[in-house]
Amino acid sequence: MFKNKILLITGGTGSFGESFLRKIISSKILFKEIRIFSRDEKKQDDLRKNINNKNVKFLIGDVRDKESLSSAVRGSNLIFHAAALKQVPSCEFYPLEAVKTNILGTGNLIQLATQYSVERIVCLSSDKAVYPINAMGMSKALMEKIAISNFNLNKKGPIISVTRYGNVLASRGSVVPLFIEQILSNKPITITDPKMTRFIMPMDKAIQLVLFALKYGKGGEIFVQKTPATNIHNLLQAVLNIFNKKNYKINIIGTRHGEKHYESLLTREERAIAKDMGGYFCINSDQRDLNYDLYFAKGSKDISSYEDYNSNNTEQLTIEKTKKILLNLEIFKNKNYSVI
């Protein structure tokens, strides 16, 4: 699948792009070329020096800018679309910026990929796209719709699949690095609601999901990996255990604007039609073309018997199981922390 192929990763200097690069290079999988497309020249320069691989090319640009994106897409065979505004607060304050990057940027990418005969695209989405209550989730939900509708309406274009996953542990801007920074600085740890639950997965699992979608996607699907969850209390206690901290000062600030008590990876309606692929769910796209009668004149009685797949009804991790997952993360392996 990869031999003699050119892979483009949009938002390639983010947590996913950097981790994927390291995994591919260490596993000696042979791409003809990997293109890292992003707008941050400092991150590109840092990653270029750290990777030091002649087959990895760095291109500066923005998915909002069709002209700069065009040179990156031209000649590419495969695309991982990871470029996005992902922080809930920033998207809440600047929703139009989320629209420009997450929605219009995706439209630009797919149009160019069709124009330049790209073979496959995997778009990376989020659990926040399910029953969205914030601008970030809403823009990601529309990103999914754009990707799937483009495949359904344009069968001659690239095969487009979507992956949807929850919180990636220790990714940029996530809560575990914040906990570590607060502990190392002897600052009180701030949490929202100890009972709040979240899906958690190591970056390796996120990469695994994207590669699964690339291999098995036929177009128009959403792939979801079956994922355990933990509550914020257990996650924090696991981190404190690793640092051997007892009776540490904790500030509970309450649920913030735009946050849910739990997240969902499949809606009830999606769960009713999802194909169980062992460790994954696959939601096939609706193939009823543009006949609106088939959408609104006919329903399904089965949907009422399902519930959504959420971080409250999936496998719940104990403190010890959460700690075991954390100790396998690079952020703990490479630091001289006092672990127990």
VOBA-1610 file (N, C-alpha, C; in pm, whole numbers, padded with zeros to 5 digits, always signed):
BEGIN
Met+00082-00120+00000Met+00000+00000+00000Met+00086+00126+00000Phe+00201+00125+00066Phe+00280+00245+00082Phe+00396+00257-00017Lys+00441+00147-00072Lys+00561+00148-00155Lys+00542+00239-00276Asn+00639+00326-00299Asn+00639+00420-00411Asn+00523+00519-00406Lys+00466+00539-00287Lys+00356+00635-00272Lys+00407+00764-00208Ile+00340+00873-00243Ile+00367+01001-00179Ile+00252+01031-00083Leu+00285+01046+00044Leu+00185+01072+00148Leu+00193+01218+00190Leu+00079+01283+00194Leu+00068+01420+00245Leu-00003+01417+00379Ile+00053+01483+00479Ile-00013+01499+00608Ile-00038+01648+00629Thr-00165+01689+00625Thr-00195+01829+00656Thr-00195+01847+00808Gly-00151+01963+00853Gly-00133+01980+00998Gly-00027+01886+01049Gly+00073+01861+00965Gly+00169+01754+00992Gly+00266+01778+01105Thr+00274+01903+01156Thr+00362+01929+01270Thr+00289+01915+01404Gly+00162+01874+01400Gly+00087+01850+01523Gly+00127+01717+01587Ser+00059+01684+01694Ser+00093+01562+01769Ser+00081+01437+01683Phe-00027+01428+01601Phe-00046+01310+01517Phe+00064+01299+01414Gly+00090+01408+01340Gly+00189+01404+01234Gly+00327+01367+01283Glu+00368+01429+01394Glu+00501+01400+01448Glu+00511+01255+01494Ser+00408+01206+01564Ser+00411+01066+01613Ser+00407+00967+01498Phe+00328+00998+01396Phe+00319+00909+01280Phe+00454+00901+01209Leu+00519+01016+01192Leu+00649+01018+01126Leu+00749+00929+01200Arg+00754+00944+01332Arg+00850+00866+01411Arg+00820+00717+01399Lys+00692+00683+01399Lys+00654+00541+01390Lys+00692+00483+01254Ile+00664+00559+01148Ile+00693+00512+01013Ile+00843+00496+00992Ile+00920+00595+01037Ile+01065+00590+01018Ile+01127+00476+01097Ser+01080+00456+01221Ser+01136+00348+01304Ser+01097+00210+01253Ser+00981+00200+01188Ser+00936+00070+01137Ser+00988+00042+00996Lys+01057+00142+00936Lys+01120+00127+00805Lys+01018+00098+00694Ile+00895+00148+00710Ile+00797+00140+00602Ile+00839+00239+00494Leu+00841+00195+00370Leu+00899+00276+00264Leu+00794+00354+00186Phe+00787+00483+00211Phe+00714+00574+00125Phe+00815+00634+00026Lys+00767+00668-00090Lys+00854+00741-00182Lys+00885+00879-00124Glu+00782+00938-00061Glu+00799+01070-00001Glu+00686+01095+00098Ile+00718+01163+00207Ile+00615+01208+00301Ile+00622+01361+00305Arg+00507+01425+00279Arg+00500+01570+00278Arg+00431+01620+00405Ile+00500+01706+00477Ile+00444+01766+00598Ile+00400+01908+00563Phe+00270+01931+00570Phe+00213+02061+00533Phe+00155+02127+00657Ser+00206+02246+00690Ser+00153+02318+00807Ser+00193+02464+00793Arg+00142+02547+00884Arg+00167+02692+00874Arg+00269+02743+00975Asp+00324+02655+01057Asp+00415+02697+01164Asp+00559+02664+01126Glu+00635+02766+01084Glu+00772+02741+01038Glu+00864+02695+01150Lys+00838+02741+01274Lys+00923+02699+01387Lys+00906+02550+01415Lys+00781+02504+01418Lys+00758+02361+01441Lys+00816+02278+01327Gln+00805+02330+01205Gln+00863+02258+01091Gln+01014+02247+01104Asp+01079+02356+01141Asp+01224+02355+01156Asp+01268+02259+01266Asp+01196+02260+01379Asp+01228+02168+01490Asp+01210+02022+01446Leu+01099+01994+01377Leu+01071+01857+01336Leu+01170+01811+01229Arg+01207+01902+01138Arg+01304+01867+01034Arg+01436+01824+01096Lys+01481+01898+01197Lys+01608+01867+01263Lys+01598+01737+01343Asn+01484+01714+01408Asn+01468+01592+01488Asn+01455+01467+01402Ile+01383+01481+01291Ile+01360+01365+01204Ile+01482+01337+01117Asn+01535+01441+01051Asn+01655+01431+00968Asn+01644+01315+00869Asn+01540+01320+00787Asn+01516+01214+00689Asn+01494+01277+00552Lys+01570+01233+00454Lys+01566+01296+00322Lys+01435+01271+00248Asn+01358+01171+00291Asn+01230+01142+00225Asn+01114+01223+00282Val+01141+01302+00385Val+01037+01385+00446Val+01056+01529+00399Lys+00956+01582+00331Lys+00960+01717+00278Lys+00864+01807+00355Phe+00905+01930+00380Phe+00826+02024+00459Phe+00776+02137+00370Leu+00645+02161+00375Leu+00583+02265+00295Leu+00504+02359+00386Ile+00531+02487+00376Ile+00460+02586+00457Ile+00337+02634+00381Gly+00224+02637+00450Gly+00100+02684+00390Gly-00016+02659+00485Asp-00135+02691+00439Asp-00254+02681+00522Asp-00366+02620+00437Val-00443+02528+00497Val-00552+02466+00422Val-00657+02569+00381Arg-00658+02684+00447Arg-00750+02791+00408Arg-00712+02852+00272Asp-00583+02844+00240Asp-00529+02905+00120Asp-00513+02799+00012Lys-00603+02801-00083Lys-00608+02697-00185Lys-00479+02694-00268Glu-00423+02811-00291Glu-00302+02819-00374Glu-00184+02750-00308Ser-00163+02776-00178Ser-00051+02713-00108Ser-00076+02564-00091Leu-00200+02526-00074Leu-00236+02384-00058Leu-00218+02307-00188Ser-00240+02376-00299Ser-00235+02310-00431Ser-00101+02243-00456Ser+00009+02312-00425Ser+00141+02255-00452Ser+00168+02132-00366Ala+00106+02125-00247Ala+00124+02009-00159Ala+00043+01889-00207Val-00077+01916-00257Val-00167+01807-00300Val-00122+01749-00435Arg-00073+01835-00524Arg-00033+01790-00658Arg+00074+01682-00649Gly+00046+01566-00705Gly+00141+01456-00704Gly+00127+01361-00587Ser+00047+01398-00486Ser+00028+01309-00370Ser-00064+01193-00407Asn-00037+01078-00349Asn-00124+00961-00368Asn-00220+00942-00252Leu-00172+00966-00130Leu-00249+00944-00009Leu-00243+01070+00077Ile-00354+01099+00147Ile-00357+01217+00234Ile-00416+01181+00370Phe-00348+01220+00476Phe-00405+01220+00610Phe-00437+01365+00644His-00563+01393+00661His-00607+01532+00684His-00621+01555+00835Ala-00513+01611+00894Ala-00512+01634+01039Ala-00513+01782+01073Ala-00511+01869+00973Ala-00511+02014+01000Ala-00645+02055+01058Ala-00641+02122+01172Ala-00767+02162+01237Ala-00737+02257+01352Leu-00836+02339+01384Leu-00837+02408+01513Leu-00906+02315+01611Lys-00837+02275+01717Lys-00885+02168+01804Lys-00919+02213+01945Gln-00874+02330+01985Gln-00895+02375+02122Gln-01036+02431+02138Val-01112+02374+02231Val-01251+02418+02251Val-01259+02567+02284Pro-01180+02620+02381Pro-01195+02762+02415Pro-01167+02856+02298Ser-01060+02830+02222Ser-01027+02920+02112Ser-01135+02918+02004Cys-01193+02801+01980Cys-01302+02792+01881Cys-01428+02861+01931Glu-01450+02859+02063Glu-01566+02928+02119Glu-01552+03080+02103Phe-01431+03131+02124Phe-01409+03274+02110Phe-01404+03317+01964Tyr-01354+03229+01878Tyr-01336+03264+01736Tyr-01400+03156+01647Pro-01531+03141+01652Pro-01596+03034+01575Pro-01574+03045+01425Leu-01563+03168+01373Leu-01542+03183+01229Leu-01406+03127+01188Glu-01308+03136+01278Glu-01177+03077+01248Glu-01187+02925+01239Ala-01270+02865+01325Ala-01293+02720+01319Ala-01360+02683+01188Val-01453+02766+01143Val-01521+02742+01014Val-01419+02747+00900Lys-01332+02848+00901Lys-01236+02864+00791Lys-01140+02747+00780Thr-01092+02698+00896Thr-00994+02588+00893Thr-01062+02452+00882Asn-01153+02423+00974Asn-01208+02287+00984Asn-01308+02255+00874Ile-01382+02355+00827Ile-01486+02330+00727Ile-01438+02370+00587Leu-01408+02499+00569Leu-01368+02545+00435Leu-01233+02486+00394Gly-01143+02468+00490Gly-01014+02407+00460Gly-01029+02264+00409Thr-01122+02191+00469Thr-01149+02054+00423Thr-01207+02055+00283Gly-01297+02149+00255Gly-01352+02161+00120Gly-01243+02190+00018Asn-01150+02280+00052Asn-01038+02309-00038Asn-00956+02185-00067Leu-00926+02108+00038Leu-00843+01988+00023Leu-00910+01886-00069Ile-01037+01861-00047Ile-01106+01759-00125Ile-01120+01802-00272Gln-01147+01929-00296Gln-01155+01978-00434Gln-01022+01960-00507Leu-00913+01994-00441Leu-00781+01979-00503Leu-00744+01832-00520Ala-00779+01750-00420Ala-00749+01607-00428Ala-00822+01543-00546Thr-00943+01588-00572Thr-01019+01539-00687Thr-00954+01586-00817Gln-00915+01711-00818Gln-00852+01770-00938Gln-00722+01699-00974Tyr-00644+01660-00871Tyr-00513+01601-00895Tyr-00512+01449-00881Ser-00629+01388-00881Ser-00641+01240-00884Ser-00572+01171-00768Val-00588+01226-00648Val-00539+01158-00527Val-00618+01030-00508Glu-00553+00925-00460Glu-00619+00795-00447Glu-00708+00786-00322Arg-00652+00823-00207Arg-00724+00805-00081Arg-00700+00922+00014Ile-00805+00955+00090Ile-00794+01055+00196Ile-00854+00996+00323Val-00785+01014+00435Val-00841+00982+00566Val-00849+01112+00644Cys-00970+01152+00682Cys-00991+01275+00759Cys-01002+01241+00907Leu-00929+01312+00991Leu-00928+01286+01134Leu-01032+01374+01204Ser-01125+01309+01274Ser-01230+01381+01343Ser-01223+01356+01494Ser-01328+01393+01564Ser-01324+01395+01711Ser-01457+01348+01768Asp-01453+01295+01891Asp-01577+01260+01958Asp-01666+01383+01981Lys-01605+01500+01980Lys-01684+01623+02001Lys-01774+01655+01883Ala-01756+01583+01771Ala-01845+01600+01656Ala-01979+01530+01677Val-01988+01446+01780Val-02111+01372+01808Val-02194+01451+01909Tyr-02319+01481+01873Tyr-02404+01568+01957Tyr-02325+01693+01997Pro-02274+01770+01903Pro-02185+01881+01937Pro-02256+01993+02012Ile-02187+02047+02112Ile-02242+02160+02188Ile-02148+02280+02184Asn-02032+02265+02117Asn-01938+02377+02107Asn-01896+02395+01961Ala-01836+02509+01934Ala-01800+02544+01796Ala-01699+02446+01736Met-01607+02399+01819Met-01510+02302+01769Met-01580+02175+01721Gly-01670+02120+01806Gly-01742+01999+01769Gly-01833+02020+01648Met-01899+02135+01642Met-01987+02164+01529Met-01909+02171+01398Ser-01792+02235+01403Ser-01712+02246+01281Ser-01657+02110+01239Lys-01623+02026+01335Lys-01576+01891+01303Lys-01690+01805+01247Ala-01810+01823+01301Ala-01926+01748+01249Ala-01950+01784+01103Leu-01941+01912+01070Leu-01959+01954+00931Leu-01842+01909+00844Met-01721+01902+00901Met-01609+01846+00826Met-01640+01703+00784Glu-01696+01623+00876Glu-01733+01485+00843Glu-01835+01482+00731Lys-01938+01568+00741Lys-02043+01571+00639Lys-01987+01607+00502Ile-01895+01704+00499Ile-01834+01745+00372Ile-01756+01629+00310Ala-01677+01561+00392Ala-01597+01448+00342Ala-01685+01338+00286Ile-01787+01300+00361Ile-01872+01187+00321Ile-01960+01224+00202Ser-02017+01345+00203Ser-02104+01385+00092Ser-02026+01399-00037Asn-01901+01446-00029Asn-01819+01458-00149Asn-01792+01322-00211Phe-01768+01221-00126Phe-01748+01087-00182Phe-01876+01035-00244Asn-01990+01053-00176Asn-02117+01001-00226Asn-02157+01064-00358Leu-02128+01193-00374Leu-02172+01265-00493Leu-02070+01260-00606Asn-01947+01222-00575Asn-01842+01222-00676Asn-01765+01091-00670Lys-01821+00988-00730Lys-01761+00855-00722Lys-01627+00845-00796Lys-01597+00943-00881Lys-01473+00939-00957Lys-01357+01005-00881Gly-01388+01064-00767Gly-01285+01128-00687Gly-01212+01030-00598Pro-01132+01080-00504Pro-01058+00992-00413Pro-01152+00915-00320Ile-01105+00802-00271Ile-01176+00728-00167Ile-01155+00803-00036Ile-01263+00851+00024Ile-01254+00934+00145Ile-01317+00862+00263Ser-01241+00846+00369Ser-01293+00788+00493Ser-01264+00884+00608Val-01338+00867+00716Val-01324+00951+00835Val-01292+00862+00954Thr-01200+00908+01038Thr-01177+00840+01166Thr-01220+00935+01277Arg-01282+00879+01377Arg-01333+00958+01490Arg-01279+00897+01619Tyr-01210+00977+01699Tyr-01159+00924+01826Tyr-01164+01030+01935Gly-01145+00984+02058Gly-01155+01072+02174Gly-01022+01134+02209Asn-00999+01158+02338Asn-00878+01227+02383Asn-00754+01140+02363Val-00655+01194+02294Val-00528+01124+02278Val-00437+01165+02393Leu-00397+01069+02472Leu-00319+01097+02593Leu-00188+01167+02561Ala-00160+01274+02634Ala-00035+01349+02625Ala-00016+01419+02491Ser-00123+01433+02412Ser-00111+01511+02289Ser-00104+01659+02325Arg-00062+01741+02229Arg-00041+01883+02255Arg-00171+01949+02300Gly-00166+02018+02413Gly-00283+02088+02464Gly-00376+02004+02549Ser-00340+01877+02572Ser-00426+01789+02651Ser-00394+01802+02800Val-00470+01729+02883Val-00466+01755+03026Val-00346+01690+03097Val-00295+01578+03049Val-00185+01511+03119Val-00059+01597+03122Pro-00015+01657+03011Pro+00101+01749+03021Pro+00075+01866+03116Leu-00050+01911+03124Leu-00084+02018+03218Leu-00066+01971+03361Phe-00115+01851+03393Phe-00096+01795+03528Phe+00053+01788+03562Ile+00133+01739+03466Ile+00277+01724+03490Ile+00342+01860+03516Glu+00306+01957+03434Glu+00363+02092+03451Glu+00327+02150+03587Gln+00203+02130+03631Gln+00160+02182+03760Gln+00232+02112+03875Ile+00252+01980+03864Ile+00322+01906+03970Ile+00468+01949+03978Leu+00535+01959+03862Leu+00677+01995+03861Leu+00699+02139+03909Ser+00596+02221+03893Ser+00606+02360+03939Ser+00551+02379+04080Asn+00510+02267+04143Asn+00451+02272+04278Asn+00328+02363+04284Lys+00253+02363+04176Lys+00129+02441+04172Lys+00011+02348+04202Pro-00098+02401+04257Pro-00218+02318+04274Pro-00267+02269+04138Ile-00321+02149+04137Ile-00375+02094+04013Ile-00521+02138+03998Thr-00556+02186+03880Thr-00693+02228+03853Thr-00764+02122+03770Ile-00880+02083+03816Ile-00965+01990+03739Ile-01106+02046+03734Thr-01184+01996+03641Thr-01321+02045+03625Thr-01415+01970+03719Asp-01459+01852+03677Asp-01550+01770+03757Asp-01488+01631+03771Pro-01458+01584+03892Pro-01394+01454+03909Pro-01471+01338+03847Lys-01603+01352+03836Lys-01685+01243+03782Lys-01698+01249+03630Met-01648+01353+03568Met-01654+01366+03423Met-01575+01253+03358Thr-01631+01189+03257Thr-01562+01078+03191Thr-01517+01119+03051Arg-01407+01058+03007Arg-01353+01082+02874Arg-01294+00953+02818Phe-01316+00932+02686Phe-01242+00827+02616Phe-01095+00863+02619Ile-01009+00765+02640Ile-00865+00792+02633Ile-00797+00686+02548Met-00702+00730+02470Met-00623+00636+02391Met-00481+00691+02374Pro-00381+00602+02376Pro-00244+00645+02343Pro-00237+00682+02196Met-00138+00762+02158Met-00122+00803+02019Met-00105+00684+01926Asp-00039+00579+01973Asp-00022+00459+01890Asp-00156+00404+01842Lys-00256+00409+01930Lys-00389+00359+01894Lys-00455+00450+01791Ala-00433+00581+01803Ala-00488+00675+01706Ala-00427+00650+01568Ile-00296+00626+01564Ile-00228+00595+01439Ile-00281+00464+01381Gln-00301+00368+01469Gln-00354+00237+01429Gln-00491+00252+01362Leu-00575+00338+01419Leu-00709+00362+01364Leu-00701+00424+01225Val-00613+00522+01207Val-00600+00588+01077Val-00549+00490+00972Leu-00453+00407+01008Leu-00402+00307+00914Leu-00508+00201+00881Phe-00591+00168+00979Phe-00701+00074+00957Phe-00799+00132+00854Ala-00833+00259+00870Ala-00924+00325+00776Ala-00863+00333+00637Leu-00732+00359+00631Leu-00664+00367+00502Leu-00669+00232+00430Lys-00654+00126+00506Lys-00648-00009+00448Lys-00785-00061+00409Tyr-00886-00040+00495Tyr-01015-00105+00475Tyr-01125-00012+00422Gly-01098+00118+00417Gly-01200+00211+00371Gly-01234+00192+00224Lys-01362+00187+00196Lys-01410+00179+00057Lys-01469+00312+00013Gly-01479+00405+00109Gly-01528+00539+00079Gly-01657+00571+00150Gly-01659+00687+00214Gly-01782+00734+00278Gly-01807+00680+00418Glu-01710+00607+00476Glu-01733+00549+00610Glu-01676+00638+00718Ile-01728+00616+00838Ile-01666+00669+00960Ile-01619+00548+01041Phe-01490+00546+01074Phe-01433+00437+01154Phe-01411+00485+01297Val-01451+00401+01391Val-01436+00431+01533Val-01372+00311+01601Gln-01266+00334+01676Gln-01203+00226+01750Gln-01271+00210+01886Lys-01297+00087+01926Lys-01353+00063+02058Lys-01251+00108+02162Thr-01292+00196+02249Thr-01198+00268+02334Thr-01245+00270+02478Pro-01157+00243+02574Pro-01196+00255+02715Pro-01204+00401+02757Ala-01259+00423+02874Ala-01270+00559+02928Ala-01228+00559+03074Thr-01203+00677+03123Thr-01177+00694+03266Thr-01239+00825+03310Asn-01261+00836+03441Asn-01309+00966+03488Asn-01189+01052+03528Ile-01213+01181+03542Ile-01103+01275+03568Ile-01034+01244+03701His-01111+01197+03799His-01052+01161+03929His-00950+01050+03912Asn-00986+00943+03842Asn-00894+00831+03825Asn-00771+00870+03744Leu-00792+00954+03642Leu-00679+00998+03561Leu-00580+01079+03646Leu-00632+01170+03725Leu-00546+01253+03811Leu-00475+01167+03915Gln-00548+01077+03978Gln-00485+00992+04081Gln-00376+00904+04022Ala-00396+00858+03897Ala-00293+00778+03830Ala-00166+00860+03810Val-00181+00986+03769Val-00065+01074+03751Val+00003+01101+03885Leu-00075+01128+03989Leu-00018+01154+04121Leu+00055+01031+04175Asn+00002+00914+04147Asn+00068+00789+04190Asn+00204+00774+04123Ile+00208+00808+03993Ile+00335+00797+03920Ile+00441+00889+03982Phe+00400+01007+04025Phe+00493+01101+04088Phe+00507+01079+04238Asn+00436+00978+04288Asn+00442+00946+04431Asn+00401+01066+04517Lys+00295+01131+04474Lys+00243+01248+04546Lys+00115+01209+04620Lys+00113+01239+04749Lys-00006+01212+04829Lys-00056+01343+04889Asn-00188+01351+04905Asn-00252+01470+04964Asn-00212+01598+04891Tyr-00203+01586+04758Tyr-00164+01702+04678Tyr-00282+01799+04666Lys-00252+01927+04661Lys-00356+02030+04653Lys-00428+02025+04518Ile-00562+02012+04523Ile-00643+02003+04401Ile-00752+02108+04406Asn-00765+02186+04300Asn-00872+02284+04287Asn-00976+02235+04188Ile-01099+02216+04234Ile-01208+02175+04145Ile-01280+02302+04098Ile-01271+02330+03968Ile-01326+02456+03916Ile-01465+02440+03855Gly-01510+02315+03836Gly-01642+02293+03778Gly-01638+02285+03626Thr-01748+02241+03568Thr-01757+02225+03423Thr-01748+02360+03353Arg-01662+02368+03254Arg-01641+02493+03181Arg-01739+02505+03065His-01749+02626+03014His-01835+02652+02900His-01796+02563+02782Gly-01895+02498+02721Gly-01869+02416+02603Gly-01826+02274+02633Glu-01827+02235+02762Glu-01786+02099+02800Glu-01907+02011+02831Lys-01893+01883+02803Lys-01996+01784+02838Lys-01950+01703+02959His-02046+01639+03023His-02010+01549+03134His-01948+01421+03079Tyr-01994+01377+02963Tyr-01932+01263+02895Tyr-01938+01286+02745Glu-01851+01217+02671Glu-01846+01230+02526Glu-01898+01103+02460Ser-01944+01116+02336Ser-01994+01002+02259Ser-01909+00984+02133Leu-01889+00860+02094Leu-01820+00830+01969Leu-01915+00784+01860Leu-02033+00736+01899Leu-02138+00699+01803Leu-02270+00752+01854Thr-02348+00812+01766Thr-02484+00849+01804Thr-02570+00723+01813Arg-02686+00737+01870Arg-02779+00625+01876Arg-02814+00578+01734Glu-02834+00674+01645Glu-02869+00640+01507Glu-02755+00569+01434Glu-02632+00611+01463Glu-02516+00546+01402Glu-02495+00407+01460Arg-02517+00394+01589Arg-02499+00263+01654Arg-02593+00159+01593Ala-02710+00204+01552Ala-02809+00111+01496Ala-02765+00053+01362Ile-02681+00127+01288Ile-02640+00080+01156Ile-02492+00044+01149Ala-02418+00065+01258Ala-02273+00042+01257Ala-02241-00106+01242Lys-02139-00134+01164Lys-02090-00271+01148Lys-01980-00295+01252Asp-01993-00402+01327Asp-01894-00437+01428Asp-01780-00513+01360Met-01658-00455+01364Met-01543-00516+01299Met-01442-00565+01403Gly-01492-00613+01515Gly-01404-00661+01622Gly-01361-00546+01711Gly-01245-00490+01686Gly-01197-00379+01767Gly-01244-00243+01717Tyr-01325-00246+01611Tyr-01367-00121+01548Tyr-01516-00125+01514Phe-01575-00006+01504Phe-01706+00011+01443Phe-01686+00080+01309Cys-01768+00043+01212Cys-01766+00109+01082Cys-01908+00156+01050Ile-01924+00287+01032Ile-02053+00343+00994Ile-02049+00370+00844Asn-02119+00290+00768Asn-02119+00309+00623Asn-02203+00431+00586Ser-02168+00494+00477Ser-02240+00615+00435Ser-02377+00580+00381Asp-02464+00676+00387Asp-02600+00661+00335Asp-02596+00671+00183Gln-02652+00573+00116Gln-02644+00568-00031Gln-02778+00599-00098Arg-02861+00681-00032Arg-02994+00707-00088Arg-02997+00825-00185Asp-02884+00861-00238Asp-02863+00973-00330Asp-02942+01097-00288Leu-03000+01169-00381Leu-03067+01294-00349Leu-03219+01282-00347Asn-03269+01161-00333Asn-03414+01140-00323Asn-03456+01168-00178Tyr-03503+01289-00152Tyr-03533+01330-00015Tyr-03645+01248+00047Asp-03731+01194-00034Asp-03841+01112+00017Asp-03789+00993+00095Leu-03677+00935+00049Leu-03622+00818+00116Leu-03565+00854+00253Tyr-03534+00981+00276Tyr-03485+01026+00406Tyr-03600+01053+00503Phe-03704+01118+00453Phe-03804+01176+00542Phe-03940+01106+00540Ala-03966+01020+00442Ala-04094+00951+00435Ala-04087+00812+00498Lys-03964+00762+00519Lys-03947+00629+00577Lys-03851+00638+00695Gly-03883+00566+00802Gly-03799+00565+00920Gly-03758+00424+00959Ser-03706+00410+01079Ser-03665+00279+01130Ser-03710+00266+01275Lys-03784+00162+01303Lys-03831+00138+01440Lys-03719+00088+01531Asp-03612+00033+01470Asp-03505-00027+01550Asp-03422+00077+01624Ile-03413+00198+01571Ile-03324+00299+01628Ile-03356+00326+01775Ser-03485+00322+01809Ser-03527+00353+01947Ser-03473+00254+02049Ser-03431+00137+02005Ser-03383+00034+02098Ser-03233+00047+02126Tyr-03165+00140+02058Tyr-03020+00158+02076Tyr-02991+00279+02163Glu-02872+00280+02220Glu-02822+00400+02286Glu-02688+00437+02224Asp-02647+00561+02241Asp-02520+00603+02184Asp-02405+00531+02252Tyr-02289+00528+02185Tyr-02168+00468+02241Tyr-02088+00582+02303Asn-02086+00587+02436Asn-02028+00702+02503Asn-01929+00662+02612Ser-01864+00762+02669Ser-01760+00737+02769Ser-01815+00694+02904Asn-01947+00688+02918Asn-02008+00634+03039Asn-02044+00487+03025Asn-02071+00441+02899Asn-02114+00302+02884Asn-02009+00213+02815Thr-01889+00265+02795Thr-01779+00182+02748Thr-01704+00124+02867Glu-01597+00051+02844Glu-01515-00003+02954Glu-01459+00110+03039Gln-01476+00101+03170Gln-01428+00204+03261Gln-01297+00159+03326Leu-01193+00239+03311Leu-01061+00205+03362Leu-01047+00243+03509Thr-00988+00155+03587Thr-00955+00186+03726Thr-00831+00275+03731Ile-00796+00320+03850Ile-00675+00400+03865Ile-00553+00320+03819Glu-00546+00194+03859Glu-00430+00111+03825Glu-00420+00087+03675Lys-00534+00061+03610Lys-00531+00038+03465Lys-00495+00167+03391Thr-00546+00279+03441Thr-00512+00408+03381Thr-00362+00436+03396Lys-00309+00408+03514Lys-00166+00428+03541Lys-00081+00342+03449Lys-00124+00220+03425Lys-00048+00128+03338Lys-00039+00184+03197Ile-00148+00242+03148Ile-00148+00303+03014Ile-00056+00424+03012Leu-00063+00507+03116Leu+00019+00628+03122Leu+00168+00596+03122Leu+00206+00492+03194Leu+00349+00459+03205Leu+00410+00414+03073Asn+00326+00380+02976Asn+00376+00342+02844Asn+00391+00461+02750Leu+00352+00580+02796Leu+00362+00699+02713Leu+00506+00751+02712Glu+00546+00807+02599Glu+00682+00861+02586Glu+00707+00973+02687Ile+00605+01049+02719Ile+00621+01163+02810Ile+00669+01118+02949Phe+00637+00992+02986Phe+00685+00939+03114Phe+00812+00855+03096Lys+00827+00790+02980Lys+00943+00707+02956Lys+01072+00787+02947Asn+01065+00904+02886Asn+01186+00980+02856Asn+01226+01081+02962Lys+01148+01091+03068Lys+01178+01189+03172Lys+01229+01119+03298Asn+01308+01189+03373Asn+01364+01134+03497Asn+01269+01161+03612Tyr+01147+01106+03602Tyr+01051+01127+03708Tyr+01071+01018+03814Ser+01030+01047+03935Ser+01036+00948+04043Ser+00909+00864+04037Val+00914+00756+03963Val+00796+00671+03947Val+00799+00558+04046Ile+00680+00509+04084Ile+00674+00398+04178Ile+00616+00276+04108
//
